[in-house]
Amino acid sequence: MAPPIYSAFNGEIDGENLPFVFDIWATDLNSYYPHQPISESNSSTLVLPFCDGTIRDNKRVKRTVGIPVSWLGSFSSNSHSLLNTNSNNSNRNRDSIPKLHFRDHIRTYTQRYLAAEPEEEVSEDTNSSESGGAEEDGCHDGVRLVQLLIACAEAVACRDKSHASILLSELKANALVFGSSFQRVASCFVQGLTERLNLIQPIGPVSPMPPIMNIMDAASEEMEEAFRLVYELCPHVQFGHFVANSIVLEAFEGESFLHVVDLGMSLGLRHGHQWRALMQSLRTDDQHVRRLRITGVGLCDRLQSIGDELSIYATNLGINFEFSVVKKNLESLKPEDIEVREEEVLVVNSILQLHCVVKESRGALNSVLQMVHGLGPKVLVMVEQDSGHNGPFFLGRFMESLHYYSAIFDSLDVMLPKYDTKRAKMEQFYFAEEIKNIVSCEGPLRMERHERVDQWRRRMSRAGFQAAPIKMVAQAKQWLLKSKVCEGYTVVEEKGCLVLGWKSKPIVAVSCWKC
């Protein structure tokens, strides 16, 4: 059995992490791959196509290429991420680094995939020749699919429509919706590459975009159902809600008048799950709450109905509750839109929202963060996908997102049977929409701009926020055990943030910020 693809991305040979540079379109590799120093004595000068498909004849870029010959042997399947380079190791044996082109990286990656050891041993009573043949076929099929995807991404980046179309035809025949975990995730990336290819046009003004906050604002009924299943079956959002509520409760301790500003109202989940749990905790903790007020920000049409449900729920618990809606997207939100009362303790809650405000320029996000800072909240709680899907170059984003979503699809493989329709709905109507937005869209149309914890730290610091370390790793791990999700999920503390991951691959991170 071939290992899951995100495991195949993980490579460490003789204790050295592989510096796998996929994106050769970077004009400044040190800024995009900070652990890949450019060697003047060992670099090649090439004229390369940029991610917009143009060729700049008068501009030549230098690139450090990446894989020492000594690393062409097999690697352990129990290894760390191939895409996560190590700055200490990248300086070793620099003189032995050969000069490779992008397709050489594909070939070398194929060797890594073929050399990967099977994760499960074949039982003794199984016919070894038959199982060996099936395993070999599966491995080669997986390798071929990997090669096709990367080669197709390269062709799309170069705006080579004819070559990309040929590759897409073969990909569509092999990327099966009910196949292996990688076949399924590949089917989503094929959709994204197809859409990107169809959108290719001469560079010009971008069409105006309707005012939405995130992809859920324009969600179909199928997508809403898929997100509900993601919430119920995957721990990602529930983990964020649990940690965020714990931080909010700590901020409210000993206070009587409480106010939560919920940016995006948890993506419009129909029943206000996060705040029902908070109300239960407020009642259990026997806090003398005289009033709880929630302001929901967003463009979702059902925000008021969610507030009405929460009002009934609060009344049944004996909690004095007020709810108000600010029907605006984050970029147009003004301080005067939020009513702040002097006696209240204010917290701001953002669940998978702020990454949608990150643009090519910093202005939009800075404006939102400065507005929030001006409200003077006691804390800002932020839950975000922990992955680098907002790099400046398409191929880098493509490889990063392929790694990230392969881990998610692998976790779904463990949680649900192969032909489970719930899994198909989540994958094809929710995660596929995120993937398509990352892969096919540019400019204001690309809203899924996930970034890593370190990048958020820099952005928040520039806006005047200070990190407030979260000290509840033990409670989070206990919550994970009680939730009875499948084995493989992990909780770790990373630089004051709590990160939920799948087999060491970060999925979502929760952070806390003070003014």
URCOR-V344089 format. One line per field, one symbol per residue. phi: phi as a letter, one per 40 degrees, with the letter a starting at -180 (. if undefined). psi: psi as a letter, one per 30 degrees, with the letter a starting at -180 (. if undefined). burial: + if it has 9 or more other C-alpha atoms within 8 Angstrom, else -. Layout:
phi->???
psi->???
burial->???
This chain:
phi->.ccdccccccaabfgbccccccbccccbccccbccbcccccbbbbbcbccccgcbbccbbbbbcbbbdccccccbcccbccccccbccccccfccccccbcdcccccccccccccccccbccccccccccccccccccccccccccccccccccccccgccccccccccccccbcccbccdcccccccccccccccccccadcaccccbccbcacccbcccccccccccdccbbcdccdcccccccccccccdgcbbbbbbbcgfffgddbfdccccccccccccfccccabbbbcbibcccdccccccccccccccgbcbbbabbcacccbcbdccbcbbccccbbbbbbfbcccccbccccccdccccccdccgccabbbbacbacbbccbdcccccccccccccccccccccbcdbcccccccccbbccccccccccbbgcccbcbcbcdcccdccccccgcbcbdcbacccccccccccfccchcbbbcbfgbbbcbbfgccbbbbbbbbc
psi->kklkefeffjkkkhgkkkjjjejgfkfifeeeifgikkjefhlkjljlklfgflkjfgkkkkkklgjkefggallkfillkefjljfefffkhefgjljklefeeeeeeeeeeefkkkfkkklegkjeeeeeeeeeeeeeeeeeeeeeeeeeeeeeeghieeeeeeeeeeefffjkfhaleeeeeeeeeeeeeeeeeffklkkakkkkkkjlelfffgkleeeeeeeeeeeefkfeeeeeeeeeeeeeeeefkglejkkkjjjfhhggkegheefeeeeeeeeefhkikfkkkkjkklgkfgeeeeeeeeeeeeeffgkjkkklkjillefgkleffjjkkeflkkkkkjjheffffkaelfeeeeeeeeeeeffhlelkkkklkiligglfkeeeeeeeeeeefeeeeeeeeeellegkfeeeeeeffdeeeeeeeeefllbffjfiiklleeeeeeeeefgglkkjkjiheeeeeeeeeffhllkfklklkjhflkkkljhfjkdlkklkkl.
burial->+++++++++++++---+++++++-++--++-+--++++---++---+++++-+--+---+++++++++---+-++++-++++++++---+------++-+-+--++++-+++++++-+------------+--+++-+++-++-+++++++++++++++++-++--++-+++--++-++-+++++++++++++++++--------------++++++-+--++++++++++--++++++++++++-+++-++--+++++++++++++++--+-+-+++++-++---+-+-+++++++++---++-++++++-+++-+-++++++++-++++-+-+--------++++++++++++++++----++++++++++---+++++++++++++++-+++++++++++++++++++++---------+++++++++++++++++++----++++++++--++-+++-++++++++--+--++--+----+---+++-+--+++++++--+++++++++++
